[in-house]
Amino acid sequence: MTPYKTHNKTIGYILWLFGILGVHRFYYGRPVTGTIWLCTLGVFGIGWIIDLFLIPAMNREVDCRFISGQYDYSAAWLLLVLLGYTGAHRFYIGNWKTGVLYLLTLGICFIGVLYDVWIINQHLSRRNRLQMHTDALYASVY
């Protein structure tokens, strides 16, 4: 399968700096191991060090799993990590209602932000796929 270049390796390494919390694992679509890293501080630091060398492979693998398109994964992730409690990532992908809800409730007291860390890659891929089909349909009509 041809990779779509959905995720940026540089962003992966920047998030790796906070890797003891598993952020880079969530970014690369690995929420289960991201949660393990979060609960064990990067598997007591050992897994975090090993991931320094695994990031290129994780980057290649994630590019094959998700669909690129109108919504950029790296931009959405940076908004989520830096401003998730404000709903900025939700505004970015067009979810205005939940964006306002996040803004008024600090990301539903941060629980919503934790949920989004688990699902944002799948959500972006779904939105990009829908946009691709909409564009193709529009092109076929006109």
Residue, then its C-alpha position, 0 to 999 in steps of 0.5 A: m500500500t502506498p503511504y499517504k504521508t499523514h504524520n510528520k516524523t519531526i512532530g513525532y520526535i517532538l512529542w517523544l520528548f514528552g514520551i514518558l507520558g506516551v504522547h508520541r504513541f497516541y500520535y502514531g495511532r497506538p492508544v493502548t501502548g500510549t496508555i501503558w506509557l502514561c501509566t508506567l512513565g514510559v515503561f519506567g523510562i526503558g520503553w521511552i528510550i527504545d522508542l527513540f529508535l522505533i519512531p521511523a518505523m512507527n511513522r512509516e506504518v501510520d502513513c499506511r493506516f490513515i487517509s491524508g486530505q483536507y485535515d492535517y494530522s500534525a496540525a490537529w495533534l499540535l492543537l490537541v496537545l497544546l490547546g486541547y482543553t479549549g477545543a481548538h482541535r475540534f474547531y479545526i476539524g469543523n466540530w463547532k458544537t463540541g468545540v464550544l462545549y470544550l471551550l466552556t468546560l475546559g475540555i469537559c474537565f480534561i476527560g474529553v481531551l483524554y478521549d480525543v487522544w484515543i480517537i483523533n487519528q480515526h476521526l481525521s481519517r474518516r473526515n478525510r475519506l468523506q471529503m475525498h468521496t465528496d470531491a470525487l462526486y462533485a467532480s463527476v457531476y460537473 
